[in-house]
Each structure stands twice: as C-alpha cells, then as structure tokens.
Amino acid sequence: MPNLPKPRRRPWQPPRQNNAPQSGRKVKNPFYQTMPWRKFRAGQKEIAIEQSRKIMEEIIKAGKPLPPAFEKLQPLCAECLKGTPFVKKKYTAARVLDHIKPINPKDAYNTAGGRFGEPLSPDNVQWLCDTHHAKKSGAEHLFHSKR
C-alpha cells in the first residue's frame, strides 16, 4: 500500500489550536457536570414530558393534526408555548433546561443576596429550544458584561 505524503505546515501559518470538544466555549461552570444537577435535570425532563403528553391528548381530542414536535415525546419550549387566543401557539422541541434567573458562575449555591437564582429550584428553570435559549443567553451575557 503506498504511503501518502504528509501535509507540511508553512512557517507563516499559525500553530494549530486544540480541537477538543467545547474548547472554544467561554463560560465553563462546573456545576453543570455535577450529579445533583444531572438528577434534577432528568426529573424535570420527566415532568415536562408528562406535560407534553397532556397537550398532545388535548390536540387529539380536538381533532386537529399533530405538529411535528410530537413525533416522539419530549419537552416543549416554554417560550414557543406562550401564546394568546389571537396568536397561534408554536410547538417546538426543547433541548435546554435553562435557569430563568441565572446562577452564580463561581459558586452555584451562593445566591449573593438575591442577585442570582437557586440552582436546583423547579421554579427557577424552564425548557427552551435552541433559538430562544440563544436569545436569552445573549441578552444575559450583555447585561452581565456591562456590570
């Protein structure tokens, strides 16, 4: 079997960066890798799936066609579900369990006098789709970078 020539790095090219997963991520909070968070997230997912099941049953009882988000049971985005009788609700699958009030990046359990939210409180979390999570996180990042 013939050997292929190895690519050569040119002297004017910058050295290669580390291509490890999440190496370019700016915010690294070790709280999200802990077992209490993972168990809490799994419990919240079960609750959200049960809510999705109830919504699906209501749609079926009304005789309407099921939206594509109901192909498999999964949490639905809280922002997309917000709707009024005049505006049609969207059903989008949620992938991110987001804190409504952000947690302290240095110590997740320190709420710093109400400035940060409780990390494991069911009242402080909501399921969001990628679009709404990006909008919310971007706004929070701008807010906290100005302080």
Residue pairs with C-beta under 8 A, 6 or more apart in sequence:
9 15
9 16
17 23
22 28
27 105
29 103
29 105
29 108
31 37
31 103
31 108
31 119
36 120
37 119
37 120
40 120
41 97
44 97
44 122
44 125
44 127
45 75
45 97
47 122
48 74
48 75
48 76
48 94
48 127
49 73
49 74
49 75
51 75
51 76
52 70
52 73
52 74
52 75
52 76
53 73
55 76
55 91
56 66
56 70
56 73
59 66
59 67
59 70
60 66
67 91
69 76
69 91
69 92
69 93
70 91
74 93
74 94
75 93
75 94
75 127
76 91
76 92
76 93
76 94
76 127
77 90
77 92
77 93
77 94
77 127
77 128
77 129
77 132
78 94
78 126
78 127
78 128
79 126
79 128
79 129
79 132
80 89
80 90
80 91
80 92
80 129
80 132
81 89
81 90
81 91
82 89
83 89
83 90
92 129
92 131
93 129
94 127
94 128
94 129
95 128
95 129
95 130
95 133
96 127
96 128
96 129
96 130
96 133
97 125
97 126
97 127
98 125
98 126
98 127
98 128
98 133
98 136
98 137
99 117
99 119
99 124
99 125
100 117
100 123
100 124
100 125
100 126
101 116
101 117
101 124
102 116
102 117
102 140
102 144
103 116
103 117
103 118
103 119
104 110
104 111
104 112
104 115
104 116
108 119
109 119
110 116
111 117
111 118
117 124
118 124
128 136
